[in-house]
């Protein structure tokens, strides 16, 4: 499976049209069609559903699209890193959640960019599990995570900012006017909570003696 062919595949997936993709890739339509057929034969699956007007990805095609995007991105990043000489340059891929510490981190990025103007940043938003997975697969260089999170096998620096947990409710909820929420305030109220095991354990500890009375709807 060649990167060139994966690039062809991604272009066709984006355009949903062989002719348009061939023109953008500067190859002939028969050549592009042959490459796609050979890719399907190599993988042993059908990647496209073809019609007279456009082609759509199959379920297997959607999976290959995600993996191909990762592979092509890594290849381009590696090529950039190998070609950069002298002044520090390249891309830094950063994963983060919607947390208060991102404001402080953004200020750091601004000062770092002033010192190294050839550095470009790619920001990925996700939860801790998604970010850790992308770090391990080489798709992110670093992540800004909200504890609790298993960081035993990573190098890390703790930010000075303190994050606050909260409860999102309607404006007319009795809880909306409280400055602080205590475990007993949530008894009998259906809650939507994260499925992350570490966070569930943290919440269970916080609920304390009221843990058995807390109703988690989803």
ZIURVEN-V620295 format. One record per residue. OMEGA is omega in radians with two decimals (999 if undefined). Layout:
BEGIN
OMEGA  OMEGA
END
This chain:
BEGIN
-3.07  3.09  3.13  -3.13  3.09  3.07  3.06  -3.12  -3.13  3.12  3.11  3.11  -3.13  -3.05  -3.10  -3.12  -3.08  -3.08  3.13  -3.13  -3.14  3.12  -3.13  -3.13  -3.13  3.02  3.13  -3.14  3.10  3.12  -3.13  3.12  3.14  3.13  -3.14  3.11  3.12  3.10  3.10  3.12  -3.14  -3.10  3.13  3.13  3.06  -3.06  -3.06  2.90  -3.01  3.03  -3.10  -3.06  -3.12  3.09  -3.10  3.12  2.97  3.09  3.09  3.11  3.10  3.11  3.13  3.13  3.14  -3.12  -3.13  3.11  3.12  -3.10  -3.14  3.12  3.12  3.14  3.14  3.13  3.13  3.12  3.13  -3.12  -3.13  -3.09  -3.12  3.11  3.11  -3.06  -3.13  -3.12  3.12  -3.11  3.02  -3.13  -3.03  3.06  -3.13  3.03  3.11  -3.05  -3.07  -3.09  -3.14  3.10  3.11  -3.13  3.12  3.11  3.09  3.14  3.13  -3.14  3.12  3.12  3.10  -3.12  -3.12  -3.02  -3.13  3.09  3.07  -3.07  3.02  -3.07  3.09  3.14  3.14  3.09  -3.02  -3.11  3.13  -3.11  3.11  3.13  -3.12  3.05  -3.10  3.12  3.09  -3.11  3.08  3.10  3.13  -3.13  3.07  -2.97  3.09  3.11  0.20  3.10  -3.14  -3.09  -3.06  -3.07  -3.14  2.90  -3.06  3.03  3.12  3.10  -3.12  -3.11  3.07  3.12  3.11  3.03  -3.13  3.09  3.14  -3.09  3.06  -3.13  -3.10  3.10  3.08  -3.13  -3.06  -3.08  -3.14  3.07  3.12  3.10  3.11  -3.09  -3.10  3.12  -3.04  3.12  3.11  3.14  3.11  -3.08  2.95  -3.03  3.11  3.09  3.12  -3.02  -3.12  3.13  3.09  3.10  3.13  3.13  3.13  3.09  -3.13  3.12  3.08  -3.08  -3.13  -3.04  -3.11  -3.11  -3.13  -3.12  3.08  -3.07  -3.13  999
END
